[in-house]
Amino acid sequence: MAPVEVTRCLCRGIVFEQLLPLARAGGWELDELMRRTGCGAGCGLCRPYLRRMLATGETVFRELLWEETP
């Protein structure tokens, strides 16, 4: 089985490597990133990756991340 590698928002097709510099330059948090790019606002599967990207600067993920449920 091939290893998992998540690198983009599937709904918008935008790679995280392109999103990170935009978010950092604009000082965006997740809500603003979603509003400006649409990433994370579709199916939502990329939201946990976007959160981690904003927190750590990672743009390639080799594990599956899930939304935390309250």
C-alpha positions, 0 to 999 in steps of 0.5 A, a space after each residue: 500500500 502506498 503511503 498517504 501524502 496530503 498536500 492540498 485542498 481537494 475542493 479547490 485544488 490549491 496546494 498548501 505550499 501556495 497557501 502558507 505564504 499567503 496566510 503568513 503575509 496576510 496574518 490570516 488565521 483559519 477563518 480568514 484563510 477560508 474566506 479569502 481562498 475557499 479552502 476548508 469551506 467546501 467539504 472541510 476535510 482539509 481543515 485539520 491540515 490547514 490548522 496544523 499548517 498555520 500552527 507549524 508551517 508544515 505543508 506536506 502531511 503523511 498521516 490522516 488528520 480528523 476534525 476534533 468533535 466537541 
